[in-house]
Structure formats: C-alpha cells, structure tokens
C-alpha cells in the first residue's frame, strides 16, 4: 500500500513593516471600506531592504522543522513556490536548502502564481505516495511589493510579502493530503501588464 503524506510541521515569516489600507488610500484612489468589502484585507506586510524571498522562506522553513521535530538532514525534498525568486538561478529552494543545512535534500522552485503553493503540495504529496521520498519541505514565499504597480488600485491592494512552510512526512496511517485536481487557464495571460513594475511605497 502507498504511504500517506501527512502535514507534520508548519511555520511562517513576515517582515516587520505593515502597510494599512489607510496608508494605501493616500497613494491611490481607494479606502479601507472598499478594500475590505472586496478582499477582506486590512493590512499587508512590506519587505525591508534586508528581507528577501530566501530569508523569509528560510525562517518559515526552520519554524516548520521545529514543529515537526525533525532535523534538516531528514528532509529529502524542498520545493519553494514563488513568483518573486531570489535569482533566476540558482533556485531559491537551493538557497534555503543550504541555509537550513538540509544536505541530503533535492531542491527546486515552482512558479504557478497564486496557486503555486497548492501545486507544490501536490508535487510533494505525489513524491511521498510514490515511495521515492519520505519527508518534504514545501515553502511559499514572496516579495511582490518590489514588483507590483503601486499606482494600480485594482491590484496593489492585494499583494504583500511573507512566507509559509509545511513539512510533509510519509506515514502508514490513512489521512493527510489525499488528492488534488490541477487545472490551468492561460487565456488571460496578456491582461497583467498594468499589475507590475513600479517601486514599492516609502
């Protein structure tokens, strides 16, 4: 029987700086009520010059390993989901692998925008269910404040910075992540030009 993939650890990391809806209203034509009604968002975190996608991912990963009570050397695979990687290459996942000391782990980045963390969980789950690995670390990390268009009120309200991480481990006990249906629609790919590429606030 194939093993099951259980979530046994979790962690997160966010920058110190908070950007509230009230502050955003001074930058673009919006207000707190408009944002909350449409998104539920009241604030977002903004990376400092010292915060990077890799540094946030590393902190979240270490927290998740601590909760799971496993050593970095126990990790077989690291997948980092990000649309704002540290570099084109090497992969941000490889930087995390080195920084946490997971010297036996394979590592790669996965880019699938908002659905990226779900895709990464599914890939890690399939690897565990296949029997090829026993322990995976999945991290979602973004520093999108450096890329978003802060003059576009329809999108700048949505994005912030931070990281979250799960540890997945193989177990015979039924449960955990059982299945996923993965679908995509790239037909609107040319509609995103106004979303990106203006400097972050302040």
PyMOL CGO cylinders between C-alpha atoms (Angstrom):
from pymol import cmd
from pymol.cgo import CYLINDER

trace = [
    CYLINDER, 0.00, 0.00, 0.00, 1.25, 3.50, -0.84, 0.3, 1, 1, 1, 1, 1, 1,
    CYLINDER, 1.25, 3.50, -0.84, 2.21, 5.73, 2.10, 0.3, 1, 1, 1, 1, 1, 1,
    CYLINDER, 2.21, 5.73, 2.10, 0.14, 8.74, 3.03, 0.3, 1, 1, 1, 1, 1, 1,
    CYLINDER, 0.14, 8.74, 3.03, 1.51, 12.30, 3.11, 0.3, 1, 1, 1, 1, 1, 1,
    CYLINDER, 1.51, 12.30, 3.11, 0.77, 13.99, 6.44, 0.3, 1, 1, 1, 1, 1, 1,
    CYLINDER, 0.77, 13.99, 6.44, 1.43, 17.62, 7.33, 0.3, 1, 1, 1, 1, 1, 1,
    CYLINDER, 1.43, 17.62, 7.33, 3.50, 17.44, 10.50, 0.3, 1, 1, 1, 1, 1, 1,
    CYLINDER, 3.50, 17.44, 10.50, 5.07, 20.90, 10.71, 0.3, 1, 1, 1, 1, 1, 1,
    CYLINDER, 5.07, 20.90, 10.71, 4.26, 24.46, 9.77, 0.3, 1, 1, 1, 1, 1, 1,
    CYLINDER, 4.26, 24.46, 9.77, 5.89, 27.86, 10.02, 0.3, 1, 1, 1, 1, 1, 1,
    CYLINDER, 5.89, 27.86, 10.02, 5.64, 31.42, 8.76, 0.3, 1, 1, 1, 1, 1, 1,
    CYLINDER, 5.64, 31.42, 8.76, 7.63, 34.61, 8.45, 0.3, 1, 1, 1, 1, 1, 1,
    CYLINDER, 7.63, 34.61, 8.45, 6.61, 38.18, 7.64, 0.3, 1, 1, 1, 1, 1, 1,
    CYLINDER, 6.61, 38.18, 7.64, 8.53, 41.46, 7.50, 0.3, 1, 1, 1, 1, 1, 1,
    CYLINDER, 8.53, 41.46, 7.50, 8.18, 43.97, 10.32, 0.3, 1, 1, 1, 1, 1, 1,
    CYLINDER, 8.18, 43.97, 10.32, 6.69, 46.77, 8.24, 0.3, 1, 1, 1, 1, 1, 1,
    CYLINDER, 6.69, 46.77, 8.24, 2.90, 46.88, 7.92, 0.3, 1, 1, 1, 1, 1, 1,
    CYLINDER, 2.90, 46.88, 7.92, 1.10, 48.82, 5.20, 0.3, 1, 1, 1, 1, 1, 1,
    CYLINDER, 1.10, 48.82, 5.20, -2.50, 49.55, 6.20, 0.3, 1, 1, 1, 1, 1, 1,
    CYLINDER, -2.50, 49.55, 6.20, -5.47, 50.28, 3.97, 0.3, 1, 1, 1, 1, 1, 1,
    CYLINDER, -5.47, 50.28, 3.97, -5.50, 53.82, 5.32, 0.3, 1, 1, 1, 1, 1, 1,
    CYLINDER, -5.50, 53.82, 5.32, -1.92, 54.32, 4.14, 0.3, 1, 1, 1, 1, 1, 1,
    CYLINDER, -1.92, 54.32, 4.14, -2.77, 52.90, 0.74, 0.3, 1, 1, 1, 1, 1, 1,
    CYLINDER, -2.77, 52.90, 0.74, -5.66, 55.39, 0.45, 0.3, 1, 1, 1, 1, 1, 1,
    CYLINDER, -5.66, 55.39, 0.45, -3.07, 58.17, 0.47, 0.3, 1, 1, 1, 1, 1, 1,
    CYLINDER, -3.07, 58.17, 0.47, -1.32, 56.59, -2.52, 0.3, 1, 1, 1, 1, 1, 1,
    CYLINDER, -1.32, 56.59, -2.52, -4.19, 55.55, -4.80, 0.3, 1, 1, 1, 1, 1, 1,
    CYLINDER, -4.19, 55.55, -4.80, -7.91, 56.28, -5.14, 0.3, 1, 1, 1, 1, 1, 1,
    CYLINDER, -7.91, 56.28, -5.14, -9.25, 53.77, -2.62, 0.3, 1, 1, 1, 1, 1, 1,
    CYLINDER, -9.25, 53.77, -2.62, -10.36, 53.49, 1.01, 0.3, 1, 1, 1, 1, 1, 1,
    CYLINDER, -10.36, 53.49, 1.01, -10.47, 50.93, 3.78, 0.3, 1, 1, 1, 1, 1, 1,
    CYLINDER, -10.47, 50.93, 3.78, -14.15, 50.06, 3.33, 0.3, 1, 1, 1, 1, 1, 1,
    CYLINDER, -14.15, 50.06, 3.33, -13.72, 49.47, -0.43, 0.3, 1, 1, 1, 1, 1, 1,
    CYLINDER, -13.72, 49.47, -0.43, -10.76, 47.15, 0.10, 0.3, 1, 1, 1, 1, 1, 1,
    CYLINDER, -10.76, 47.15, 0.10, -12.25, 45.20, 3.00, 0.3, 1, 1, 1, 1, 1, 1,
    CYLINDER, -12.25, 45.20, 3.00, -15.59, 44.72, 1.23, 0.3, 1, 1, 1, 1, 1, 1,
    CYLINDER, -15.59, 44.72, 1.23, -13.94, 43.26, -1.86, 0.3, 1, 1, 1, 1, 1, 1,
    CYLINDER, -13.94, 43.26, -1.86, -10.99, 41.38, -0.39, 0.3, 1, 1, 1, 1, 1, 1,
    CYLINDER, -10.99, 41.38, -0.39, -11.23, 41.16, 3.40, 0.3, 1, 1, 1, 1, 1, 1,
    CYLINDER, -11.23, 41.16, 3.40, -7.70, 42.60, 3.57, 0.3, 1, 1, 1, 1, 1, 1,
    CYLINDER, -7.70, 42.60, 3.57, -6.96, 45.24, 6.23, 0.3, 1, 1, 1, 1, 1, 1,
    CYLINDER, -6.96, 45.24, 6.23, -3.17, 45.31, 6.04, 0.3, 1, 1, 1, 1, 1, 1,
    CYLINDER, -3.17, 45.31, 6.04, -0.23, 43.71, 4.27, 0.3, 1, 1, 1, 1, 1, 1,
    CYLINDER, -0.23, 43.71, 4.27, 3.46, 43.27, 5.12, 0.3, 1, 1, 1, 1, 1, 1,
    CYLINDER, 3.46, 43.27, 5.12, 6.17, 45.03, 3.12, 0.3, 1, 1, 1, 1, 1, 1,
    CYLINDER, 6.17, 45.03, 3.12, 9.74, 43.76, 2.85, 0.3, 1, 1, 1, 1, 1, 1,
    CYLINDER, 9.74, 43.76, 2.85, 12.60, 45.89, 4.07, 0.3, 1, 1, 1, 1, 1, 1,
    CYLINDER, 12.60, 45.89, 4.07, 15.86, 46.04, 2.05, 0.3, 1, 1, 1, 1, 1, 1,
    CYLINDER, 15.86, 46.04, 2.05, 17.14, 43.25, 4.30, 0.3, 1, 1, 1, 1, 1, 1,
    CYLINDER, 17.14, 43.25, 4.30, 14.16, 40.95, 3.66, 0.3, 1, 1, 1, 1, 1, 1,
    CYLINDER, 14.16, 40.95, 3.66, 14.36, 38.64, 0.67, 0.3, 1, 1, 1, 1, 1, 1,
    CYLINDER, 14.36, 38.64, 0.67, 12.31, 35.76, -0.64, 0.3, 1, 1, 1, 1, 1, 1,
    CYLINDER, 12.31, 35.76, -0.64, 15.06, 33.41, 0.53, 0.3, 1, 1, 1, 1, 1, 1,
    CYLINDER, 15.06, 33.41, 0.53, 15.44, 34.91, 4.01, 0.3, 1, 1, 1, 1, 1, 1,
    CYLINDER, 15.44, 34.91, 4.01, 11.69, 34.81, 4.66, 0.3, 1, 1, 1, 1, 1, 1,
    CYLINDER, 11.69, 34.81, 4.66, 11.50, 31.26, 3.31, 0.3, 1, 1, 1, 1, 1, 1,
    CYLINDER, 11.50, 31.26, 3.31, 14.40, 30.14, 5.48, 0.3, 1, 1, 1, 1, 1, 1,
    CYLINDER, 14.40, 30.14, 5.48, 12.79, 31.44, 8.67, 0.3, 1, 1, 1, 1, 1, 1,
    CYLINDER, 12.79, 31.44, 8.67, 9.45, 29.82, 7.84, 0.3, 1, 1, 1, 1, 1, 1,
    CYLINDER, 9.45, 29.82, 7.84, 11.19, 26.54, 6.99, 0.3, 1, 1, 1, 1, 1, 1,
    CYLINDER, 11.19, 26.54, 6.99, 13.12, 26.43, 10.26, 0.3, 1, 1, 1, 1, 1, 1,
    CYLINDER, 13.12, 26.43, 10.26, 9.91, 27.01, 12.22, 0.3, 1, 1, 1, 1, 1, 1,
    CYLINDER, 9.91, 27.01, 12.22, 8.17, 24.19, 10.35, 0.3, 1, 1, 1, 1, 1, 1,
    CYLINDER, 8.17, 24.19, 10.35, 11.04, 21.80, 11.03, 0.3, 1, 1, 1, 1, 1, 1,
    CYLINDER, 11.04, 21.80, 11.03, 10.93, 22.71, 14.71, 0.3, 1, 1, 1, 1, 1, 1,
    CYLINDER, 10.93, 22.71, 14.71, 7.20, 21.99, 14.92, 0.3, 1, 1, 1, 1, 1, 1,
    CYLINDER, 7.20, 21.99, 14.92, 7.71, 18.66, 13.12, 0.3, 1, 1, 1, 1, 1, 1,
    CYLINDER, 7.71, 18.66, 13.12, 10.63, 17.90, 15.46, 0.3, 1, 1, 1, 1, 1, 1,
    CYLINDER, 10.63, 17.90, 15.46, 12.90, 16.76, 12.66, 0.3, 1, 1, 1, 1, 1, 1,
    CYLINDER, 12.90, 16.76, 12.66, 16.43, 17.69, 11.66, 0.3, 1, 1, 1, 1, 1, 1,
    CYLINDER, 16.43, 17.69, 11.66, 17.21, 19.42, 8.34, 0.3, 1, 1, 1, 1, 1, 1,
    CYLINDER, 17.21, 19.42, 8.34, 19.22, 16.35, 7.37, 0.3, 1, 1, 1, 1, 1, 1,
    CYLINDER, 19.22, 16.35, 7.37, 15.97, 14.33, 7.47, 0.3, 1, 1, 1, 1, 1, 1,
    CYLINDER, 15.97, 14.33, 7.47, 14.49, 16.33, 4.58, 0.3, 1, 1, 1, 1, 1, 1,
    CYLINDER, 14.49, 16.33, 4.58, 14.54, 14.59, 1.20, 0.3, 1, 1, 1, 1, 1, 1,
    CYLINDER, 14.54, 14.59, 1.20, 12.98, 17.30, -0.98, 0.3, 1, 1, 1, 1, 1, 1,
    CYLINDER, 12.98, 17.30, -0.98, 12.48, 21.07, -0.79, 0.3, 1, 1, 1, 1, 1, 1,
    CYLINDER, 12.48, 21.07, -0.79, 10.04, 22.82, -3.11, 0.3, 1, 1, 1, 1, 1, 1,
    CYLINDER, 10.04, 22.82, -3.11, 9.78, 26.60, -2.99, 0.3, 1, 1, 1, 1, 1, 1,
    CYLINDER, 9.78, 26.60, -2.99, 6.77, 28.15, -4.67, 0.3, 1, 1, 1, 1, 1, 1,
    CYLINDER, 6.77, 28.15, -4.67, 7.42, 31.76, -5.65, 0.3, 1, 1, 1, 1, 1, 1,
    CYLINDER, 7.42, 31.76, -5.65, 6.75, 34.34, -8.32, 0.3, 1, 1, 1, 1, 1, 1,
    CYLINDER, 6.75, 34.34, -8.32, 9.48, 36.58, -6.91, 0.3, 1, 1, 1, 1, 1, 1,
    CYLINDER, 9.48, 36.58, -6.91, 12.54, 34.32, -6.64, 0.3, 1, 1, 1, 1, 1, 1,
    CYLINDER, 12.54, 34.32, -6.64, 15.84, 35.47, -5.23, 0.3, 1, 1, 1, 1, 1, 1,
    CYLINDER, 15.84, 35.47, -5.23, 17.50, 34.96, -8.63, 0.3, 1, 1, 1, 1, 1, 1,
    CYLINDER, 17.50, 34.96, -8.63, 16.64, 33.39, -11.96, 0.3, 1, 1, 1, 1, 1, 1,
    CYLINDER, 16.64, 33.39, -11.96, 19.15, 30.78, -10.85, 0.3, 1, 1, 1, 1, 1, 1,
    CYLINDER, 19.15, 30.78, -10.85, 20.24, 29.27, -8.55, 0.3, 1, 1, 1, 1, 1, 1,
    CYLINDER, 20.24, 29.27, -8.55, 16.79, 28.32, -7.33, 0.3, 1, 1, 1, 1, 1, 1,
    CYLINDER, 16.79, 28.32, -7.33, 15.57, 29.99, -4.15, 0.3, 1, 1, 1, 1, 1, 1,
    CYLINDER, 15.57, 29.99, -4.15, 14.92, 26.45, -2.88, 0.3, 1, 1, 1, 1, 1, 1,
    CYLINDER, 14.92, 26.45, -2.88, 18.64, 25.72, -3.19, 0.3, 1, 1, 1, 1, 1, 1,
    CYLINDER, 18.64, 25.72, -3.19, 19.46, 28.79, -1.11, 0.3, 1, 1, 1, 1, 1, 1,
    CYLINDER, 19.46, 28.79, -1.11, 17.02, 27.59, 1.55, 0.3, 1, 1, 1, 1, 1, 1,
    CYLINDER, 17.02, 27.59, 1.55, 18.47, 24.09, 1.39, 0.3, 1, 1, 1, 1, 1, 1,
    CYLINDER, 18.47, 24.09, 1.39, 21.93, 25.46, 2.08, 0.3, 1, 1, 1, 1, 1, 1,
    CYLINDER, 21.93, 25.46, 2.08, 20.90, 27.90, 4.80, 0.3, 1, 1, 1, 1, 1, 1,
    CYLINDER, 20.90, 27.90, 4.80, 18.97, 25.36, 6.85, 0.3, 1, 1, 1, 1, 1, 1,
    CYLINDER, 18.97, 25.36, 6.85, 21.60, 22.64, 6.39, 0.3, 1, 1, 1, 1, 1, 1,
    CYLINDER, 21.60, 22.64, 6.39, 19.41, 20.13, 4.55, 0.3, 1, 1, 1, 1, 1, 1,
    CYLINDER, 19.41, 20.13, 4.55, 22.44, 18.50, 2.99, 0.3, 1, 1, 1, 1, 1, 1,
    CYLINDER, 22.44, 18.50, 2.99, 20.59, 15.41, 1.70, 0.3, 1, 1, 1, 1, 1, 1,
    CYLINDER, 20.59, 15.41, 1.70, 17.68, 17.21, 0.04, 0.3, 1, 1, 1, 1, 1, 1,
    CYLINDER, 17.68, 17.21, 0.04, 16.92, 17.85, -3.58, 0.3, 1, 1, 1, 1, 1, 1,
    CYLINDER, 16.92, 17.85, -3.58, 15.55, 21.35, -4.15, 0.3, 1, 1, 1, 1, 1, 1,
    CYLINDER, 15.55, 21.35, -4.15, 13.77, 23.28, -6.88, 0.3, 1, 1, 1, 1, 1, 1,
    CYLINDER, 13.77, 23.28, -6.88, 11.47, 26.27, -7.40, 0.3, 1, 1, 1, 1, 1, 1,
    CYLINDER, 11.47, 26.27, -7.40, 7.94, 26.10, -8.74, 0.3, 1, 1, 1, 1, 1, 1,
    CYLINDER, 7.94, 26.10, -8.74, 6.22, 29.08, -10.37, 0.3, 1, 1, 1, 1, 1, 1,
    CYLINDER, 6.22, 29.08, -10.37, 2.42, 28.96, -10.59, 0.3, 1, 1, 1, 1, 1, 1,
    CYLINDER, 2.42, 28.96, -10.59, 1.42, 32.37, -9.17, 0.3, 1, 1, 1, 1, 1, 1,
    CYLINDER, 1.42, 32.37, -9.17, -1.42, 32.29, -6.62, 0.3, 1, 1, 1, 1, 1, 1,
    CYLINDER, -1.42, 32.29, -6.62, -1.93, 28.55, -6.98, 0.3, 1, 1, 1, 1, 1, 1,
    CYLINDER, -1.93, 28.55, -6.98, 1.77, 27.78, -6.62, 0.3, 1, 1, 1, 1, 1, 1,
    CYLINDER, 1.77, 27.78, -6.62, 1.71, 26.53, -3.03, 0.3, 1, 1, 1, 1, 1, 1,
    CYLINDER, 1.71, 26.53, -3.03, -1.12, 24.11, -3.86, 0.3, 1, 1, 1, 1, 1, 1,
    CYLINDER, -1.12, 24.11, -3.86, 0.80, 22.83, -6.87, 0.3, 1, 1, 1, 1, 1, 1,
    CYLINDER, 0.80, 22.83, -6.87, 3.90, 22.39, -4.72, 0.3, 1, 1, 1, 1, 1, 1,
    CYLINDER, 3.90, 22.39, -4.72, 1.96, 20.48, -2.06, 0.3, 1, 1, 1, 1, 1, 1,
    CYLINDER, 1.96, 20.48, -2.06, 0.58, 18.18, -4.74, 0.3, 1, 1, 1, 1, 1, 1,
    CYLINDER, 0.58, 18.18, -4.74, 4.01, 17.52, -6.23, 0.3, 1, 1, 1, 1, 1, 1,
    CYLINDER, 4.01, 17.52, -6.23, 5.45, 16.74, -2.79, 0.3, 1, 1, 1, 1, 1, 1,
    CYLINDER, 5.45, 16.74, -2.79, 2.48, 14.54, -1.92, 0.3, 1, 1, 1, 1, 1, 1,
    CYLINDER, 2.48, 14.54, -1.92, 2.87, 12.56, -5.13, 0.3, 1, 1, 1, 1, 1, 1,
    CYLINDER, 2.87, 12.56, -5.13, 6.57, 12.06, -4.40, 0.3, 1, 1, 1, 1, 1, 1,
    CYLINDER, 6.57, 12.06, -4.40, 5.75, 10.70, -0.94, 0.3, 1, 1, 1, 1, 1, 1,
    CYLINDER, 5.75, 10.70, -0.94, 2.92, 8.50, -2.22, 0.3, 1, 1, 1, 1, 1, 1,
    CYLINDER, 2.92, 8.50, -2.22, 5.21, 7.05, -4.88, 0.3, 1, 1, 1, 1, 1, 1,
    CYLINDER, 5.21, 7.05, -4.88, 7.67, 5.97, -2.20, 0.3, 1, 1, 1, 1, 1, 1,
    CYLINDER, 7.67, 5.97, -2.20, 10.55, 7.96, -3.71, 0.3, 1, 1, 1, 1, 1, 1,
    CYLINDER, 10.55, 7.96, -3.71, 10.88, 10.21, -0.64, 0.3, 1, 1, 1, 1, 1, 1,
    CYLINDER, 10.88, 10.21, -0.64, 9.75, 10.20, 2.98, 0.3, 1, 1, 1, 1, 1, 1,
    CYLINDER, 9.75, 10.20, 2.98, 9.99, 13.85, 4.01, 0.3, 1, 1, 1, 1, 1, 1,
    CYLINDER, 9.99, 13.85, 4.01, 9.33, 17.03, 2.04, 0.3, 1, 1, 1, 1, 1, 1,
    CYLINDER, 9.33, 17.03, 2.04, 9.53, 20.71, 2.91, 0.3, 1, 1, 1, 1, 1, 1,
    CYLINDER, 9.53, 20.71, 2.91, 7.17, 22.95, 0.93, 0.3, 1, 1, 1, 1, 1, 1,
    CYLINDER, 7.17, 22.95, 0.93, 7.57, 26.72, 1.17, 0.3, 1, 1, 1, 1, 1, 1,
    CYLINDER, 7.57, 26.72, 1.17, 5.62, 29.57, -0.38, 0.3, 1, 1, 1, 1, 1, 1,
    CYLINDER, 5.62, 29.57, -0.38, 7.49, 32.87, -0.33, 0.3, 1, 1, 1, 1, 1, 1,
    CYLINDER, 7.49, 32.87, -0.33, 7.00, 36.24, -1.99, 0.3, 1, 1, 1, 1, 1, 1,
    CYLINDER, 7.00, 36.24, -1.99, 8.44, 39.74, -2.02, 0.3, 1, 1, 1, 1, 1, 1,
    CYLINDER, 8.44, 39.74, -2.02, 5.93, 41.02, -4.56, 0.3, 1, 1, 1, 1, 1, 1,
    CYLINDER, 5.93, 41.02, -4.56, 5.95, 44.55, -3.12, 0.3, 1, 1, 1, 1, 1, 1,
    CYLINDER, 5.95, 44.55, -3.12, 9.09, 45.09, -5.21, 0.3, 1, 1, 1, 1, 1, 1,
    CYLINDER, 9.09, 45.09, -5.21, 7.25, 44.23, -8.42, 0.3, 1, 1, 1, 1, 1, 1,
    CYLINDER, 7.25, 44.23, -8.42, 3.66, 45.41, -8.07, 0.3, 1, 1, 1, 1, 1, 1,
    CYLINDER, 3.66, 45.41, -8.07, 2.36, 48.59, -9.71, 0.3, 1, 1, 1, 1, 1, 1,
    CYLINDER, 2.36, 48.59, -9.71, 1.52, 50.80, -6.72, 0.3, 1, 1, 1, 1, 1, 1,
    CYLINDER, 1.52, 50.80, -6.72, -0.47, 53.12, -8.97, 0.3, 1, 1, 1, 1, 1, 1,
    CYLINDER, -0.47, 53.12, -8.97, -2.93, 50.42, -10.00, 0.3, 1, 1, 1, 1, 1, 1,
    CYLINDER, -2.93, 50.42, -10.00, -5.61, 50.42, -7.28, 0.3, 1, 1, 1, 1, 1, 1,
    CYLINDER, -5.61, 50.42, -7.28, -7.24, 47.26, -8.58, 0.3, 1, 1, 1, 1, 1, 1,
    CYLINDER, -7.24, 47.26, -8.58, -4.18, 45.13, -7.86, 0.3, 1, 1, 1, 1, 1, 1,
    CYLINDER, -4.18, 45.13, -7.86, -1.81, 46.90, -5.44, 0.3, 1, 1, 1, 1, 1, 1,
    CYLINDER, -1.81, 46.90, -5.44, -4.30, 46.33, -2.63, 0.3, 1, 1, 1, 1, 1, 1,
    CYLINDER, -4.30, 46.33, -2.63, -3.85, 42.58, -2.97, 0.3, 1, 1, 1, 1, 1, 1,
    CYLINDER, -3.85, 42.58, -2.97, -0.15, 41.93, -2.66, 0.3, 1, 1, 1, 1, 1, 1,
    CYLINDER, -0.15, 41.93, -2.66, 2.30, 41.83, 0.23, 0.3, 1, 1, 1, 1, 1, 1,
    CYLINDER, 2.30, 41.83, 0.23, 5.36, 39.92, 1.38, 0.3, 1, 1, 1, 1, 1, 1,
    CYLINDER, 5.36, 39.92, 1.38, 5.91, 36.86, 3.54, 0.3, 1, 1, 1, 1, 1, 1,
    CYLINDER, 5.91, 36.86, 3.54, 6.48, 33.12, 3.63, 0.3, 1, 1, 1, 1, 1, 1,
    CYLINDER, 6.48, 33.12, 3.63, 4.74, 29.99, 4.87, 0.3, 1, 1, 1, 1, 1, 1,
    CYLINDER, 4.74, 29.99, 4.87, 6.04, 26.44, 5.11, 0.3, 1, 1, 1, 1, 1, 1,
    CYLINDER, 6.04, 26.44, 5.11, 4.77, 22.89, 5.61, 0.3, 1, 1, 1, 1, 1, 1,
    CYLINDER, 4.77, 22.89, 5.61, 6.65, 19.70, 6.43, 0.3, 1, 1, 1, 1, 1, 1,
    CYLINDER, 6.65, 19.70, 6.43, 5.11, 16.61, 4.84, 0.3, 1, 1, 1, 1, 1, 1,
    CYLINDER, 5.11, 16.61, 4.84, 6.03, 13.15, 6.09, 0.3, 1, 1, 1, 1, 1, 1,
    CYLINDER, 6.03, 13.15, 6.09, 5.21, 9.65, 4.92, 0.3, 1, 1, 1, 1, 1, 1,
    CYLINDER, 5.21, 9.65, 4.92, 3.04, 7.52, 7.22, 0.3, 1, 1, 1, 1, 1, 1,
    CYLINDER, 3.04, 7.52, 7.22, 1.04, 4.31, 7.01, 0.3, 1, 1, 1, 1, 1, 1,
    CYLINDER, 1.04, 4.31, 7.01, -1.87, 5.87, 8.91, 0.3, 1, 1, 1, 1, 1, 1,
    CYLINDER, -1.87, 5.87, 8.91, -4.61, 6.96, 6.48, 0.3, 1, 1, 1, 1, 1, 1,
    CYLINDER, -4.61, 6.96, 6.48, -5.15, 10.70, 6.16, 0.3, 1, 1, 1, 1, 1, 1,
    CYLINDER, -5.15, 10.70, 6.16, -3.18, 13.78, 5.27, 0.3, 1, 1, 1, 1, 1, 1,
    CYLINDER, -3.18, 13.78, 5.27, -3.22, 15.11, 1.72, 0.3, 1, 1, 1, 1, 1, 1,
    CYLINDER, -3.22, 15.11, 1.72, -5.25, 12.60, -0.26, 0.3, 1, 1, 1, 1, 1, 1,
    CYLINDER, -5.25, 12.60, -0.26, -5.74, 14.04, -3.74, 0.3, 1, 1, 1, 1, 1, 1,
    CYLINDER, -5.74, 14.04, -3.74, -5.82, 17.19, -5.85, 0.3, 1, 1, 1, 1, 1, 1,
    CYLINDER, -5.82, 17.19, -5.85, -7.20, 18.24, -9.22, 0.3, 1, 1, 1, 1, 1, 1,
    CYLINDER, -7.20, 18.24, -9.22, -4.81, 20.50, -11.09, 0.3, 1, 1, 1, 1, 1, 1,
    CYLINDER, -4.81, 20.50, -11.09, -6.13, 22.72, -13.90, 0.3, 1, 1, 1, 1, 1, 1,
    CYLINDER, -6.13, 22.72, -13.90, -4.90, 25.91, -15.59, 0.3, 1, 1, 1, 1, 1, 1,
    CYLINDER, -4.90, 25.91, -15.59, -6.24, 28.59, -17.93, 0.3, 1, 1, 1, 1, 1, 1,
    CYLINDER, -6.24, 28.59, -17.93, -3.63, 30.71, -19.63, 0.3, 1, 1, 1, 1, 1, 1,
    CYLINDER, -3.63, 30.71, -19.63, -6.05, 32.50, -21.94, 0.3, 1, 1, 1, 1, 1, 1,
    CYLINDER, -6.05, 32.50, -21.94, -5.90, 35.77, -19.95, 0.3, 1, 1, 1, 1, 1, 1,
    CYLINDER, -5.90, 35.77, -19.95, -2.13, 35.92, -19.80, 0.3, 1, 1, 1, 1, 1, 1,
    CYLINDER, -2.13, 35.92, -19.80, -1.90, 39.16, -21.74, 0.3, 1, 1, 1, 1, 1, 1,
    CYLINDER, -1.90, 39.16, -21.74, -4.06, 41.11, -19.25, 0.3, 1, 1, 1, 1, 1, 1,
    CYLINDER, -4.06, 41.11, -19.25, -1.46, 41.56, -16.50, 0.3, 1, 1, 1, 1, 1, 1,
    CYLINDER, -1.46, 41.56, -16.50, 0.77, 44.31, -17.86, 0.3, 1, 1, 1, 1, 1, 1,
    CYLINDER, 0.77, 44.31, -17.86, -0.54, 47.04, -15.54, 0.3, 1, 1, 1, 1, 1, 1,
    CYLINDER, -0.54, 47.04, -15.54, -0.07, 44.96, -12.40, 0.3, 1, 1, 1, 1, 1, 1,
    CYLINDER, -0.07, 44.96, -12.40, 3.72, 45.05, -12.19, 0.3, 1, 1, 1, 1, 1, 1,
    CYLINDER, 3.72, 45.05, -12.19, 6.81, 47.16, -12.20, 0.3, 1, 1, 1, 1, 1, 1,
    CYLINDER, 6.81, 47.16, -12.20, 6.58, 50.24, -10.09, 0.3, 1, 1, 1, 1, 1, 1,
    CYLINDER, 6.58, 50.24, -10.09, 8.63, 50.87, -6.92, 0.3, 1, 1, 1, 1, 1, 1,
    CYLINDER, 8.63, 50.87, -6.92, 7.28, 49.87, -3.51, 0.3, 1, 1, 1, 1, 1, 1,
    CYLINDER, 7.28, 49.87, -3.51, 5.89, 52.57, -1.22, 0.3, 1, 1, 1, 1, 1, 1,
    CYLINDER, 5.89, 52.57, -1.22, 8.18, 54.52, 1.08, 0.3, 1, 1, 1, 1, 1, 1,
]
cmd.load_cgo(trace, "trace")
